[in-house]
Amino acid sequence: MESSLGKTSTDEIAVMVDTFKPLLLAEAAVACEDPSYFRSWIEAPSTV
């Protein structure tokens, strides 16, 4: 984590899956869902 501080980009690939029928979540996936995950993409406001 510390080595990522100050980075503005990564060498990652994102994949989106589009299905004809809805996918169902396994119980294990529902149990570990983080309801605040969507906020992890919001940059913290600058304090400068």
C-alpha positions in Angstrom: 0.0 0.0 0.0 2.7 2.5 0.9 4.4 2.1 -2.5 1.1 3.2 -4.1 1.1 6.6 -2.4 1.4 9.5 -4.9 0.7 7.3 -7.9 -1.8 8.7 -10.4 -2.2 5.6 -12.6 -1.8 1.8 -12.6 -1.1 -0.9 -15.2 -4.4 -2.7 -14.7 -7.1 -3.9 -17.0 -10.8 -3.8 -16.0 -13.3 -6.3 -17.5 -17.0 -5.8 -17.8 -19.3 -8.8 -18.3 -22.6 -8.2 -20.1 -25.0 -11.2 -19.9 -28.4 -12.0 -21.4 -29.7 -13.3 -18.1 -29.1 -11.7 -14.7 -26.3 -13.3 -12.6 -27.2 -14.5 -9.1 -25.0 -13.7 -6.1 -23.8 -16.6 -4.0 -24.7 -16.3 -0.3 -21.0 -16.0 0.6 -20.7 -13.0 -1.7 -23.8 -11.3 -0.2 -22.4 -11.9 3.3 -19.1 -10.0 2.6 -20.6 -7.1 0.6 -19.3 -3.7 1.7 -22.2 -1.2 1.3 -19.8 1.8 1.3 -17.6 0.4 -1.5 -18.9 2.9 -4.0 -17.4 5.6 -1.9 -13.9 4.2 -2.3 -13.7 5.7 -5.7 -14.4 9.2 -4.5 -11.3 11.3 -4.0 -10.9 12.9 -0.5 -11.4 16.7 -0.6 -8.1 18.7 -0.6 -7.3 20.3 2.7 -4.9 22.8 1.1 
